[in-house]
Amino acid sequence: MNRVFNFSAGPSMLPESVLETCAAEMLNYQDSGMSVMEMSHRSPVYDAIIKEAEAKLRELMNIPDNYKVLFLQGGASTQFAAVPLNLMNKNGKADYILSGQFSTKAYKEAQKYGDVVAAASSKDDNFSRIPETTRDSFRPDADYVHICYNNTIYGTKFNYIPDTGDIPLVADMSSCIISEPVDVSKFGMIYAGAQKNMAPAGLTLVIIRDDLIGNARETCPAMLDYALMAENDSMYNTPPCYCIYVAKLVYEWILGMGGLEVMKEKNEKKAAYLYDYLDSQDYYTAPVEKASRSLMNATFVTGDADLDKKFASEAAKAGLVNLKGHRSVGGMRASIYNAMPYEGVVALVEFMKDFAEKNPK
Ligand SMILES: *Cc1c(COP(=O)(O)O)cnc(C)c1O
């Protein structure tokens, strides 16, 4: 069977060359006589893998030396609790920007632990745009400000980095991590589930500034305590070994093409091809404000729920799978992460044209 173009929001496509390396090294990793899946995480051969993964990520994202890189588990959703447990520790206050479903989940989770308010929200516009903020949007004594940088479900992305002054900015980058360069020094902490753009599900990446570590609440579970995880080089317990190995291969894949500037160009080219088509016709509507459009997740609707349904099922038959929009939004969503080739987007647009012609409204 041929491989399909998989537009899933996550878990999602991995680069074919990475999967081939995984396959080639599956039974016997570099003369160790075993698969990476079977290795002790304390073995020298695995130690080299996790150290290399961190080194490659630091190179790729240009992570300053005063930031720790942690390879954790529990998904981005576990960080919704870990962030307040570790960082809401001076005034017991935090400000959240609500730009979609995941930021709202993070906000609700944080409310269990302190005085948490929504500093800005685009809920009234069905999250079709990124809320605007200024320095004055935030309480001066907030312990941190939280944002979701790319809103996977709605297809929006922050087109600016909120000015929070001295207040640490925490960003959920699950669906846009390593899709383009970001200035890590603008953030106190970045976290991301790996399954959108980095690796199979099971790995959660945390990048955190040194001075924000070490003040977790006494009641913080050991597994969520960044200090403990940092002291143990992400090996307090068994890390998600195989996912970290795949992530390393993905980092090497991007470095091999020239790094995040090149990755960004490729992603912009793909997204422009799809958005240009959407803007050129009136069969499909893209509900998101143009200035807030995501490079990674593009949403569109026909305006007719039955046609939307037919679109997703006929696209799947044509080898373009997982185009159904999130259950809370409806319509279609094309997730075009790093590993989606340009040809996949061209094939999608061809299908869209053909579908519009065959299914007049
Ligand atoms: C997918 C996603 C999550 C949830 O990630 P899990 O790893 O499943 O917990 C959170 N935030 C964003 C932005 C996402 O895209």
The ligand as an ORCA input file, in Angstrom:
! r2SCAN-3c Opt
* xyz 0 1
  C      -2.199     18.771     21.001
  C      -2.055     19.953     21.869
  C      -2.145     19.882     23.271
  C      -2.436     18.580     23.971
  O      -1.296     17.816     23.927
  P      -1.210     16.407     24.681
  O       0.208     16.056     24.450
  O      -2.197     15.502     24.007
  O      -1.535     16.621     26.109
  C      -1.966     21.024     24.003
  N      -1.714     22.201     23.411
  C      -1.644     22.312     22.069
  C      -1.367     23.641     21.461
  C      -1.812     21.206     21.266
  O      -1.741     21.323     19.929
*
